[in-house]
Amino acid sequence: MDEFAKFQQYQESLNSSSTPITAIAESDLMTKKIIGKGHESEGLYILDNQVSKSIACSGVVTPLEEHCRLSHPSLPLLKKMCPQFHNLSSLECESCQYVKHHRLNFSSRINKHASVPFDLVYSDVWGPCPVVSKAGIKYFVTFVDNYSRLT
């Protein structure tokens, strides 16, 4: 008997049974408390009674956790999306603060030359190379000293 035939036979045995399906939440595995009952009808599992309390999200979520889960929205937008945080006056998110920081530009050295060796060094990375070296190297780095123009 092939696997598909075994599977069909298994499905038929399930369809013929009149045993209700019992769902047990992960947190109730220790107590074995039944949180809901249902049955199968034409391939769908239907709950007999509405489950009164939330099973999937039983923990308390902090404003910072919700902010991160929602892809870091601004505080006014977070308050609109999650009304339970309407009294929140500020939100300290390290990622958001880091993104708002800007680096200072390097000083302009156009048409200026270094006065001593290694005062200004340029670098360039080239690759990946279409032909890999015997050592397996695919990239090439060049350093040029502005004072001596040596590489």
Summary of the structure (lengths in Angstrom):
residues: 151
radius of gyration: 32.4
end to end distance: 73.5
largest distance: 91.3
contacts: 255
relative contact order: 0.07
helix: 27%
strand: 17%
